[in-house]
Structure formats: structure tokens, C-alpha cells
């Protein structure tokens, strides 16, 4: 988790049985409370990486 004035970002890996999911979240914080958040989730292996990025994948 990374934080700064007014915001926090997190990266999450969830393993459940044989499935692995990854999440990335951006959150706006005011007065020590989360007031807005956006999350992006994907399942490991759900999408093939684009050709330009294949050299950095397993």
C-alpha cells in the first residue's frame, strides 16, 4: 500500500483454491476516511499480454 496527501494506492493478490486474482485500487482520502475509490481486477492468465510486453511475462 502506498499513500500520500489525500490518496492511497494498493495492489492485492488473492489466491482461492486454483485461481489467482490481482487487484489494483486508487482511493481518495479526506479526514482519515476513504471518500472515493476505483478498483481494477483481473484473473491471472485471463488475457494474453500484448506482443510488446511478452518478454516480461511468464
C-alpha positions, 0 to 999 in steps of 0.5 A: 500500500502506498499513500500520500496527501489525500490518496492511497494506492494498493495492489492485492493478490488473492489466491482461492483454491486454483485461481489467482486474482490481482487487484489494483485500487486508487482511493481518495482520502479526506479526514482519515476516511476513504471518500472515493475509490476505483478498483481494477481486477483481473484473473491471472492468465485471463488475457494474453499480454500484448506482443510488446510486453511478452518478454516480461511475462511468464 
